[in-house]
Amino acid sequence: MGRHYSGDIDGKFWVAVQPSDAADRFGCPGMTPSYLEYYFDEDNIQEVRDEIKNIENAIDVDKLNGFFDDAGWYSQEDLEKAKITHDELTEYADLCLGKKILKCLEENGDCSFTAEC
């Protein structure tokens, strides 16, 4: 059973890789108790872009894109064979989330969603 987020963007957090509060790093802390509520607006666009750039500078995006283009499901052995660390995997998962947030902001001017804890 996975944790989901829904609202202006929808998706599923990566199991055992990505925490429910992953979107906090893009400049807007979630609100608790059992769900994290996120609301981004045009004032957050630069911060989201900056954090996406930070992630892209920290990992080999081409290697990870190539791995996930070829792999649907993957195992720890697959990751080890591709020399992808848990930290890289976490960063990549957050990069995917950040890109969804940015796209939503650029298309709509704001982006809100609820994330399961």
Secondary structure, DSSP 8 states (H G I E B T S, - for coil): ---EEEESS-EE--TTT--TTGGGGGT---B-SSEEEEEEEGGGHHHHHHHHHHHHHHS-HHHHHHHHHH-SS--HHHHHHTT--HHHHHHHHHHHHHHHHHHHHHHHSEEEEEEE-
